[in-house]
Every structure is written in C-alpha cells, then in structure tokens.
Amino acid sequence: MYTKQAFGLNDNHQGLGQRLRLEMKKRGISSVELAKRADVKTSFLYDVISGKSANPSSIKLARVAESLGVSLTYLAGTSDSPVAGYEFSLPSQTQDYVPVSRLFTEGGALVANEDPMENCHFRKDWIRRKLCVSPADLRILTISGDGMAPTLCNGDIVLVDTSKKHPSPPGIFILFDGVGLAAKRLELLAQADWPKLRVIYDNPHYSTYEAPLAEHNIVGRVVWFSREI
C-alpha cells in the first residue's frame, strides 16, 4: 500500500493543501461534493486545505486524487505531472485488486454505479479467502440512518454479496423498498404455505415486525463493513 514517506506527505502538507485547493477551483467542485466522490469526510478536506492536518491518511488522499483525476504525487507536490498513473499504480491498475461498484437508487430504481471514479478496490485474494464470495457479486453501500445502530451506524461502508438473497441462515441484509436501501436483520420463519420474515432492528428504539417474505426485495447479505474512527 501507499506510504506517506513515499510521496513526501509529512514534509509538504502545506503544498498539498494549496494544490488541492487549486485543483478543486479548476474543476469548480466544492469540498462537500469532493468528499462525497472520494468517500471521505468534509472535515478531512478542510484540515488538508488549511494545513491543519500534518499527517493526513495517504489512503484517503489517494481516493481524493483519483476523484480529481490527478496523481497522488502531483497532489502532494513531489511531481510536476498531474497525470494519474505515471508515478505509481492505483489498485485498479493491478491484477491483485478488483473494483467494486456502488449501489444507489435513482428514479425509484436500483442502480449499480459503474463509473470507475466511484469504485472501491479490494484485494482479490482477501475477497476469496476471507469473505468466500465471488468478486463479481459484491457491491458497496454507505449506510444511511440509525436503524441498525450500534452494529451498523450512519456513514458505515458495507460490502454486500448480491448472490445471497435468501435469509437463511439469519443475518444482516440490504432491502430495497422501491424508494431507498436499508440494512435490516432478517430471520426466516419457515411456514409451509406462506413463508414469513422476522425483520429486526438492532436499534432498540425501532420495533421488530413480521411480514410475508414475498413483500421484501432483498438485495443481498452484508458480509463486511468499515467505519472511520
């Protein structure tokens, strides 16, 4: 993975902030929009731009650079070439990593965003060895809401195995209700004539309920999550 020393990030954070501000101005992109594209917090960008962060995460900066279409070394001020890919290889450019597209809803439909700039990258061997799933079946989603707190919190990132749509054994699944996507814990209640689901919120402020299985559009099972600290 990337190291801060390899790109001079520790010694050049002021130049980094200046270049980041310049590239954002060139593209007419706000901190809020860039943070969304790069999947970082807006405060992270503010700290980098202001020079407040003397030791910014190189992983997050790589996502910011990729979202801007420039190289990380250029953003850090250690290269004069803004063209991404000359100084180092991003995960998408190696055979060891696989891109995973994001799930979102648009016009009442479920969509997988295939834009390379929106993808996240994971090691193929980690996916197969640890998750035991096919990379082609994975999608990434950012959790919205507090229904599954404290297990999954607002802003957490999850990997969803879209090949697993049957809630047996029980687990956390992503549901699409025709409007949005939500994570809920599902348990199948086996009945011969009319299979039902027990839908459970980990947040005790929400009530568990039961409903016919056929009424739920299950997108897939949550197999991994990450959270900023």
C-alpha positions in Angstrom: 0.0 0.0 0.0 1.0 3.6 -0.2 3.2 5.2 2.5 3.3 8.9 3.4 7.1 8.9 3.1 7.0 7.6 -0.5 5.1 10.7 -1.5 6.6 13.3 0.8 3.3 13.9 2.6 4.9 14.6 6.0 7.1 17.4 4.8 4.8 19.0 2.2 1.3 19.2 3.7 1.1 23.0 3.1 1.9 22.5 -0.6 -0.6 19.7 -0.6 -3.4 21.9 0.7 -2.6 24.6 -1.9 -2.6 22.1 -4.8 -5.8 20.5 -3.6 -7.5 23.9 -3.4 -6.2 24.8 -6.9 -7.5 21.5 -8.5 -10.9 21.9 -6.8 -11.1 25.5 -8.2 -10.1 24.4 -11.7 -13.0 21.9 -11.7 -15.5 24.1 -9.9 -16.0 21.4 -7.3 -16.9 22.1 -3.6 -15.4 20.4 -0.6 -18.8 18.7 0.1 -19.0 17.2 -3.4 -15.4 16.1 -3.5 -15.8 14.5 -0.1 -18.8 12.6 -1.4 -16.9 11.4 -4.5 -13.8 10.4 -2.6 -15.8 8.8 0.3 -14.0 10.9 2.9 -15.3 13.3 5.5 -15.6 17.0 4.6 -13.6 17.8 7.7 -10.7 15.7 6.3 -10.5 18.0 3.2 -10.8 21.2 5.4 -7.9 20.1 7.5 -5.7 19.3 4.5 -6.6 22.5 2.7 -5.9 24.6 5.8 -2.7 22.8 6.6 -4.1 21.8 10.0 -3.6 18.1 9.3 0.2 17.4 9.4 -0.2 13.7 8.9 -3.1 13.0 6.5 -4.1 9.5 5.6 -2.4 8.5 2.3 -5.2 6.1 1.5 -7.8 8.8 1.7 -5.6 11.2 -0.2 -5.3 8.6 -3.0 -9.1 8.5 -3.3 -9.2 12.3 -3.4 -6.5 12.4 -6.1 -8.3 9.7 -8.1 -11.6 11.7 -7.8 -9.9 14.8 -9.1 -8.2 12.8 -12.0 -4.7 13.6 -10.8 -1.8 11.6 -9.4 -1.2 11.5 -5.7 2.4 12.5 -6.2 1.3 15.7 -8.0 -1.2 16.5 -5.3 1.5 16.0 -2.7 3.8 18.3 -4.6 6.5 15.7 -5.3 5.8 15.6 -9.0 5.0 18.2 -11.6 3.0 15.8 -13.7 -0.8 15.9 -12.9 -1.5 12.8 -15.0 -2.5 9.9 -12.8 -0.7 6.6 -13.2 2.8 7.7 -14.1 4.4 7.6 -10.7 2.6 4.7 -9.1 -0.1 2.2 -9.8 -3.5 2.5 -8.2 -5.2 -0.7 -7.2 -7.4 -0.6 -10.3 -4.3 -0.9 -12.4 -3.0 -4.1 -10.9 -4.3 -7.7 -11.2 -4.2 -8.1 -7.5 -7.2 -5.8 -6.9 -10.8 -5.8 -8.2 -13.1 -2.8 -8.4 -16.4 -3.0 -6.6 -19.2 -0.7 -7.8 -21.5 1.2 -5.5 -25.2 0.7 -5.1 -27.6 3.6 -5.1 -31.2 4.4 -6.1 -32.3 6.6 -9.0 -35.8 7.4 -10.1 -37.2 4.6 -8.0 -34.8 2.0 -9.5 -31.8 0.2 -8.0 -28.6 1.0 -9.8 -25.0 -0.2 -9.6 -22.7 2.8 -10.5 -20.1 1.5 -12.9 -18.2 4.8 -13.0 -14.6 3.9 -12.3 -14.1 7.0 -10.2 -16.8 5.8 -7.8 -15.5 2.3 -7.4 -13.6 1.0 -4.4 -10.9 -1.6 -4.8 -10.2 -4.7 -2.7 -7.6 -7.5 -3.0 -9.0 -10.5 -4.9 -7.3 -13.0 -2.6 -8.8 -11.3 0.5 -12.3 -11.5 -1.0 -12.0 -15.1 -1.8 -10.1 -16.2 1.3 -11.8 -14.1 4.0 -15.3 -13.5 2.5 -15.5 -16.7 0.5 -17.6 -14.9 -2.2 -17.2 -14.1 -5.9 -15.9 -10.5 -6.5 -18.4 -10.1 -9.3 -21.3 -10.5 -6.8 -20.1 -7.7 -4.5 -21.4 -4.2 -4.3 -20.5 -1.4 -1.9 -23.1 0.7 0.0 -22.9 3.5 2.6 -25.3 3.0 5.4 -27.9 5.7 6.0 -29.9 6.0 9.2 -29.6 4.5 12.6 -31.9 1.5 12.4 -29.1 -1.0 12.8 -27.0 1.0 15.4 -24.8 0.2 17.2 -24.0 -2.7 14.9 -24.0 -0.6 11.7 -24.0 3.2 12.1 -24.9 6.1 9.7 -21.9 6.5 7.3 -20.5 3.0 7.7 -19.5 1.3 4.5 -20.6 -2.3 3.8 -19.9 -4.9 1.2 -23.0 -6.7 0.0 -23.0 -10.2 -1.5 -25.8 -9.9 -4.1 -25.8 -13.6 -4.7 -27.2 -14.2 -1.2 -30.8 -13.1 -1.3 -32.3 -15.9 0.9 -32.3 -15.1 4.6 -31.2 -18.5 5.8 -29.2 -18.6 8.0 -30.3 -15.3 9.6 -28.1 -12.2 9.1 -28.0 -8.6 8.1 -29.3 -7.9 4.6 -29.9 -4.9 2.4 -33.5 -4.3 1.4 -34.9 -2.1 -1.4 -38.3 -0.8 -0.8 -38.8 1.0 -4.1 -37.5 4.3 -2.7 -34.3 3.6 -0.8 -31.9 1.0 0.5 -31.8 -0.1 4.2 -29.9 -2.6 6.3 -32.0 -4.9 8.5 -31.5 -8.1 10.3 -33.7 -10.9 8.8 -34.8 -14.2 10.1 -36.8 -16.6 8.0 -39.9 -18.1 9.7 -40.4 -21.4 8.0 -44.1 -22.0 7.1 -45.3 -24.5 4.5 -47.8 -22.3 2.8 -46.7 -18.7 3.4 -43.1 -18.1 4.3 -42.6 -15.0 6.6 -39.8 -12.9 7.7 -39.0 -11.5 11.1 -37.4 -8.1 10.5 -35.2 -6.9 13.4 -33.7 -3.6 14.0 -30.6 -3.7 16.3 -31.5 -0.2 17.5 -33.9 -0.8 20.4 -35.9 2.3 19.5 -37.3 0.5 16.5 -39.8 -2.3 16.7 -39.4 -5.8 15.3 -42.1 -6.9 12.9 -43.1 -9.9 10.8 -44.2 -9.8 7.2 -44.5 -12.2 4.2 -41.2 -12.9 2.5 -42.7 -12.1 -0.9 -43.2 -8.5 0.2 -39.5 -7.8 0.6 -37.0 -7.1 -2.2 -33.7 -8.5 -0.7 -30.7 -7.1 -2.5 -28.0 -9.2 -0.7 -26.3 -10.1 2.5 -23.9 -7.8 4.3 -20.5 -9.6 4.6 -18.2 -6.9 5.7 -18.2 -3.3 7.0 -15.8 -0.5 7.8 -16.0 2.6 10.0 -14.0 5.7 10.5 -12.8 6.4 14.0 
